[in-house]
Amino acid sequence: MRRPAPAWLALAGLLVAAAAVLPAAYLLIVVAGDLGEALSTALTSRTAAIVARTLALTAAVTATAVAIALPIGWLTVRTDLPGRRLWAVLCTLPLVIPSYVGAYLFIAALGPNGMLQEALGVAGLPSIYGFGGAWLVLSLFTYPLVLIPLRGALRRIDPQLEDAARAMGRRPLAVFRSVVMPQLWPVLASGGLLVSLYVVSDFGAVSLLRFDSFTREIYIAYRSSFDRTAAAALGAVLIVLMLGLLLLSSRLRTAKVVHRLGPGTLRPPRPYRLGRWRWPALAFCALVALVAFALPVGVLLYWASEGVASGATPWSRAAALAGNSFGVSAGAALLGASAALAIAALAVRYPGRLARLFERASHAGYALPGILVALALVFFATRVVPPLYQTTALLVFGLTIHYLPLAVGPIAAALVQVSPRIEEAARGLGRGRAEVFRTVTAPLARGGLLAGAALIFLHAMKELPATLILAPIGFETLATDIWTQTTFGFYEASAIPALLLLAVAAVPVYLLSERGAARP
Amino acid sequence: MNPSAQIRTALLVVVAAALLLVAAGCGFDASSDSGGGAGEPETEGITLYSGRIPAAIGGAVDGYEARADRDVQVRYADTADLAATLVEEGDASPADVFFAQEPGAIGAVADAGLLAALPADVLELVPPRYRDPQGRWVGVTGRARVIAYDRGAVRPAQLPRSPFGLTAARWRDEVGWSPASSSMQEYVTALRARYGDERTREWLEAMVANGAEAFPNNVTIRDAIAAGEIEVGLINHYYVAQAVAEAGPDYPVGVYFPPGGLGSLMLLTTAGVLEASDRKPEAVAFVRSLLQRPSQGFFTSSSKEYPLSRAAVPDPSLSVPLARVPSPGGDLIALDELQATIELMQEAGAL
């Protein structure tokens, strides 16, 4: 017999879930307004074919992102890899490059007659366009979605379990498979889910790389004919896809007991000595950092050196934009991490139909293109809370519900590793549930909270369509500045705001890796 | 710091941040309302929703502000996104004026009954074919559909008389177009009106069969020509003009106005006044100012667009006079026509 969730937590979960389904509710309202047209748009053989293409890309990118993140996460947390903290930061930062800028950078570097082709002096390179290019670029920009929570989970693993396994004569690889991997499944599943949702809802990268994915159908339905019913119907298809991916992801999360059983403080794990394996390990990290970080940043620096000469964005203005970006993103990160904590606590501590429903609901905003989230908030805000319309408060709220699931996964994974017995002990000592939650559970899950907040922060920094529509008038961010610079295709001029975006994002990313390394 | 003290600090930070946000929200709220909508009489000026970026309209807005001693608050975003936003806002819209990059978007807003009729003296600043037959919006500037080409690989004399000729074997795998962009779709809509669906479908199918490469927009086609990836592409003339202004006269992409077929069709940027505005006289004054000499001069000199006002003089660099560039006319951008165009393009495998 399971205990029911305390009322205050259930209420908090309900509020968060209700906020998160606003965009989906908006889609339903629009679709219900013209059901016939919606059905005829959504249910065609064309839709089916494009969904299949999109899912193929999604599967390829998700598998690749996990394959990149798993070794880097393990190497930078659990081994004596030289410069592991630096590698961790460098390998996380690609997440903050907006995908439409990132794709453009890759085309400039690897595309026809691009920088690499010029440098090599060859007649042609394999095409960057189509499935292959979209696979490469999206994998390189999404693997940090797995890496960030994975590093958090690796730090929380109790080394005693591994020690015990090794003492019983298991070889390192067998220890990894039988002891470490089972504890990583929850974060790999939730991180993989985020990658796959990112891929199905991305538009910027796939359109530049000329891969016809499902979001392009939405774009054609909505931007060309201004037909919001068709766009909403296709958005509803995205929600259905998301539900399928959620089910798949929850299947992958094994129900094993993965929190530590022993009492006492977590001992910092002894790093594995890589020995001569150090060199291939370094080579792998360097390769990923080179392609995912150094290459796009190198192109940006090259453009910036030309852009500064022609005076693109003055530094004073750029600093103000950076302040706006930071403020809004930090607000969304704080609000989002708090909201996700409620959802995750319910899902982990009081699993049941209600908790599962709330958790799935919290993902709705992430599966949709930003413009649909923005239009949903325009719809509700002008009707229900007109004074909040086009305020920073509404913008922060919009970014929060758009990116909420980014924090749910890491926080849930952290809570899974906190033994409920510690909480029970605190309860036994006479503390109330809220008190225990505040003083025991939350601090123990700190790594997950920080990872979740950082993920929301990094995404909010680069968000564009919702920011353009929901921000107070005249409120500009680094992302909106990049947009104004790139509309006419002068990507060189966007180099400085794009580099600033990276610089501002580097702060939380660095702190995250620093803190985690110092206090596991 | 022990864990509970730490979490207390964290909670304090959260509360402080929340308070700051609310405060900031209220502060920004006041400023955003000053544009109109709620209509406080103590503030002056209008709110403009602009589908065109600051660089494309800044000079015109600044000039109006200085001359009229009025404030213009501008929300910049993608034209289609703003059109959808206006439709969702309905009567509650804070916008007074909508300035759209494409006529289809303002048509959608007009069809939703959200635009007020413009006075005749404003409409008559432009020839009839550059304004809404029902008088709800007016064209401000024009961009011509042209064939852009690689000046290193192609001589203008080799180029076909019209885009119909781009299906020849000479251009196999060398043509870029952007079937998903509104400008290409408007062009195809005009083709259908002139040549009928059958002829248009044949052309679309022949383009696909000839290996026309689909790009997401005009800019990427231009850049692909500049990079030597393709030799020619169907784009709007001013994207090349802007790149030339940025990169200098050695820019490798040239512009060719095809004389045959539809010629180089004129696509309009348009402006209209919102029915929900409670500052209509001022909003109309702003739209009028867009069609007066200083603003028209800004558009034509900065981005090399065609000025549509009868009073304005095109930039000397525009070698083809406005009168020789055909326009689709207001009735051609009807939304059901656009829908039929998209279906035709999908059937032909172009989209």
Interface residues (C-beta under 8 A of the other chain):
Chain A: R46 G111 P112 N113 G114 S207 L208 R210 R216 Y219 I220 Y222 R223 S224 S225 F226 D227 R228 G327 A330 G331 L334 L335 S338 I371 A374 L375 V378 F379 T382 R383 P386 P387 L388 Y389 Q390 T391 T392 A393 L394 V396 R438 T439 V440 A442 P443 L444 P465 L468 I469 P472 I473 G474 F475 T480 W483 T484 T487 F488 G489 F490
Chain B: P3 S4 Q6 I7 L11 V13 V14 A17 A18 L21 V22 A24 G25 C26 F28 D29 S31 S32 G35 T47 I53 P54 A55 A56 Q73 V74 R75 Y76 A77 D78 A80 D81 L82 A83 A84 T85 V87 E88 E89 G90 A92 S93 P94 G104 A105 G107 A108 A180 S182 Q185 E213 A214 F215 P216 V219 T220 R222 D223 A224 A227 G228 E229 Y239 Q242 A243 E246 L335 L338 Q339 I342 Q346 L351
